[in-house]
Amino acid sequence: MRFYIKVKNPAIDSGSRDGSIREAAPVADEIIGIIGAGIVGLAIGREISLRRPGTRVVVVEKESEVGQHQTGHNSGVVHAGIYYTPGSLKAELCTRGRLLLREYCGERGIAYDECGKLVVAVREDELGRLDDLEKRARENGVPGLRRVDPSGIREIEPHAAGLAALHSPETAITDFPGVAKAFAEDIRRAGGEVRLNFPVTAVKRNVGSIRIESGEQSVTVDQVIVCAGIHTDKVARLAGDEPAPRIIPFRGEYMRVSDEKTDLVRGMIYPVPDPRYPFLGVHFTRRVTGIVEVGPNAVLATAREGYTRTTFSLPDLAGIATWPGTWQMARKHWRTGIKEVRGSLSKSHYMAEAMRYVPEIGAADVVRAGAGVRAQALDRDGSLVDDFRIHRLGPVTAVRNAPSPAATSSLAIAAHVVAEIFG
Ligand SMILES: Cc1cc2nc3c(=O)[nH]c(=O)nc-3n(C[C@H](O)[C@H](O)[C@H](O)COP(=O)(O)OP(=O)(O)OC[C@H]3O[C@@H](n4cnc5c(N)ncnc54)[C@H](O)[C@@H]3O)c2cc1C
């Protein structure tokens, strides 16, 4: 039975100052604070709420709604595990996470469409890389994977062109912001709390407890899990974690295909990725809403929340510039950096890449359609952290690198983190 009483929530030191009626919090043996209500933080909060009766969850979020950053600005693709190094956390948690997510979307009536994906090689020199990708995908057990020739490509995607391709029929699209909202509902229903408009400004460790502060407000918890996406390194440091790795923001810009050309793409059409980068290359993606987008590219952003080319933050830039890894990365990858900036400035440069595998959609057929900012961890030595990275230091657990496919993997990441913390 649910009942309501007028109380100050025991987990909250200062909060509902209007004295509003709140659902009574069950008496908790332990309180876990989660910083960040993106899909990862919410999945972890949900997992704890459902699997550990007696443990109360309080998720705090700086925005006025959940899923406003990477979770709300991604491609909506449920990856099947093609790209990831066999044995890595990405490979393991993406494969498991996809199945869990498919089941969850089914239970909750959230859009989930297995429209399938082609990874197309258009040049002779890409065929070797396609072979390597196929080997990886098979080791990762990607279901239904098939190698197809040019006529096979046209059967699946009549307007795509290439020398050979991999077809992954179970790669899907979904509504990740919808999934995040459903996770938040699950947490609330299980007696936990998702506290919005709570930008964390300090995390104070005391004997036996931790105080998470946001100006005048605070929450006292037993353990903290940091899932702050693009701000994760800063927040983890507030909580006493190490400075490395640093988060570097890479903006991913999208183009929207005109309605007249939308039917030229049935599912998803990707290029063969460059193995030196954790990004998959500009691709065609159908959305659950029916629109088709091209993107995202990967441009170094001039602010952590640099959703446009003109967004600029001096402190963020100083943070990027003073990290030794940034300069090592720039030395290694400046040519690609310049190419990405050129594509960002010019629609025809941007579409020149995409036209290699869908020749009938050009610069005149697309309009700019917003962007997301990837939180990509960079080590001190200039290496882009490839795998998911989760770091535990006493009562603080920080998800330090959760780029794509972390949305796909969110339910499996949650189970993994909970097993790491509680055994
Ligand atoms: C352009 C792009 C395309 C992508 N495409 C895909 C895809 O197709 N498939 C896929 O699986 N993955 C994709 N990803 C990756 C995926 O979106 C992310 O891996 C995933 O959303 C990460 O979730 P998160 O919860 O860690 O981060 P976020 O969603 O960024 O959430 C972090 C939250 O922390 C909050 N926060 C930060 N600082 C504070 C603070 N001080 N106090 C309180 N709250 C704070 C933020 O407001 C935010 O809500 C893509 C990402 C991008 C950017």
The ligand as a MOL file (V3000), in Angstrom:
LIG
                    3D

  0  0  0     0  0            999 V3000
M  V30 BEGIN CTAB
M  V30 COUNTS 53 58 0 0 0
M  V30 BEGIN ATOM
M  V30 1 C 26.4530 12.6480 -30.8590 0
M  V30 2 C 26.3350 11.3680 -30.0520 0
M  V30 3 C 25.8500 10.2180 -30.6490 0
M  V30 4 C 25.7520 9.0240 -29.9070 0
M  V30 5 N 25.1470 7.9420 -30.4540 0
M  V30 6 C 24.9190 6.8370 -29.6900 0
M  V30 7 C 24.1600 5.7450 -30.1820 0
M  V30 8 O 23.6310 5.7930 -31.2870 0
M  V30 9 N 24.0270 4.6520 -29.3950 0
M  V30 10 C 24.5860 4.5810 -28.1420 0
M  V30 11 O 24.4580 3.5430 -27.4930 0
M  V30 12 N 25.2760 5.6140 -27.6340 0
M  V30 13 C 25.4320 6.7430 -28.3720 0
M  V30 14 N 26.0860 7.8260 -27.8540 0
M  V30 15 C 26.6450 7.7340 -26.5210 0
M  V30 16 C 25.5710 7.8700 -25.4520 0
M  V30 17 O 24.6680 8.9030 -25.7300 0
M  V30 18 C 26.2760 8.1030 -24.1210 0
M  V30 19 O 27.2520 7.1020 -23.9690 0
M  V30 20 C 25.3080 8.0260 -22.9380 0
M  V30 21 O 24.2030 8.8620 -23.1610 0
M  V30 22 C 26.0520 8.4220 -21.6880 0
M  V30 23 O 25.0980 8.5800 -20.6730 0
M  V30 24 P 25.5030 9.3010 -19.3150 0
M  V30 25 O 24.3670 9.1350 -18.4050 0
M  V30 26 O 26.8490 8.7960 -18.9050 0
M  V30 27 O 25.7660 10.8260 -19.7310 0
M  V30 28 P 24.7430 12.0410 -19.9690 0
M  V30 29 O 23.5570 11.6170 -20.7200 0
M  V30 30 O 25.5570 13.1400 -20.5520 0
M  V30 31 O 24.2710 12.4080 -18.5030 0
M  V30 32 C 25.1030 13.0110 -17.5430 0
M  V30 33 C 24.2220 13.8430 -16.6500 0
M  V30 34 O 24.9910 14.3900 -15.5880 0
M  V30 35 C 24.4810 15.6660 -15.3010 0
M  V30 36 N 25.4900 16.4480 -14.5810 0
M  V30 37 C 26.6990 16.8420 -15.0280 0
M  V30 38 N 27.3340 17.5680 -14.0930 0
M  V30 39 C 26.5080 17.6440 -13.0260 0
M  V30 40 C 26.5970 18.2760 -11.7590 0
M  V30 41 N 27.6590 18.9960 -11.3830 0
M  V30 42 N 25.5440 18.1500 -10.9080 0
M  V30 43 C 24.4520 17.4180 -11.2470 0
M  V30 44 N 24.3140 16.8230 -12.4410 0
M  V30 45 C 25.3270 16.9250 -13.3180 0
M  V30 46 C 24.1870 16.2290 -16.6790 0
M  V30 47 O 23.3160 17.3490 -16.6330 0
M  V30 48 C 23.6020 15.0340 -17.3750 0
M  V30 49 O 22.2030 14.9650 -17.2770 0
M  V30 50 C 26.1910 9.0160 -28.5680 0
M  V30 51 C 26.6600 10.1990 -27.9630 0
M  V30 52 C 26.6980 11.3700 -28.6890 0
M  V30 53 C 27.1230 12.6350 -28.0160 0
M  V30 END ATOM
M  V30 BEGIN BOND
M  V30 1 1 1 2
M  V30 2 1 2 3
M  V30 3 2 2 52
M  V30 4 2 3 4
M  V30 5 1 4 5
M  V30 6 1 4 50
M  V30 7 2 5 6
M  V30 8 1 6 7
M  V30 9 1 6 13
M  V30 10 2 7 8
M  V30 11 1 7 9
M  V30 12 1 9 10
M  V30 13 2 10 11
M  V30 14 1 10 12
M  V30 15 2 12 13
M  V30 16 1 13 14
M  V30 17 1 14 15
M  V30 18 1 14 50
M  V30 19 1 15 16
M  V30 20 1 16 17
M  V30 21 1 16 18
M  V30 22 1 18 19
M  V30 23 1 18 20
M  V30 24 1 20 21
M  V30 25 1 20 22
M  V30 26 1 22 23
M  V30 27 1 23 24
M  V30 28 2 24 25
M  V30 29 1 24 26
M  V30 30 1 24 27
M  V30 31 1 27 28
M  V30 32 2 28 29
M  V30 33 1 28 30
M  V30 34 1 28 31
M  V30 35 1 31 32
M  V30 36 1 32 33
M  V30 37 1 33 34
M  V30 38 1 33 48
M  V30 39 1 34 35
M  V30 40 1 35 36
M  V30 41 1 35 46
M  V30 42 1 36 37
M  V30 43 1 36 45
M  V30 44 2 37 38
M  V30 45 1 38 39
M  V30 46 1 39 40
M  V30 47 2 39 45
M  V30 48 1 40 41
M  V30 49 2 40 42
M  V30 50 1 42 43
M  V30 51 2 43 44
M  V30 52 1 44 45
M  V30 53 1 46 47
M  V30 54 1 46 48
M  V30 55 1 48 49
M  V30 56 2 50 51
M  V30 57 1 51 52
M  V30 58 1 52 53
M  V30 END BOND
M  V30 END CTAB
M  END
